[in-house]
Amino acid sequence: METSFILSTYGLLIIAFIGMLTHFLKKKIKGENVEAIISYFKGHFKTVLLAIIATWVGWLSYVSLLMTGQIADVFAVFAIGYLCDSFFNKYESK
C-alpha cells in the first residue's frame, strides 16, 4: 500500500476502523470469547452504532482539519477509532 493512499481520506477512514477492530482484538486477548463479543453487539446495538458514528464524526473532523493544511497523523486517526469504541462500549459486568 502506498503512503499516499494511507493518508488519503478513505485510507484514514480505514485506519480509524482498524483502531476499532484492535479494541475487539484486545477483548479477545483478555479472554472474552467471540460468542460473548457477538452477543454483546446484539444486546447493545445502540452503543455499538454510537461508537461507529462517533468514529465517523471523529474521522470527518480530522479530515476537515487536513483541509487547513495540517499534516495527516495516522496514529491520531487510529486512536479515534480505538477510543470511540472503547468509550462507548464500556459496561459493567455483574
CORHUCOR-V541907 format. One record per helix or strand of 3 or more residues. SS is the DSSP state (H for helix, E for strand). FROM is the first residue (numbers start at 0). TO is the last residue. If there is no record, write none. Layout:
# CORHUCOR-V541907
<<SS	FROM	TO> <SS	FROM	TO>>
This chain:
# CORHUCOR-V541907
<<H	2	5> <H	8	28> <H	33	42> <H	44	65> <H	73	87>>
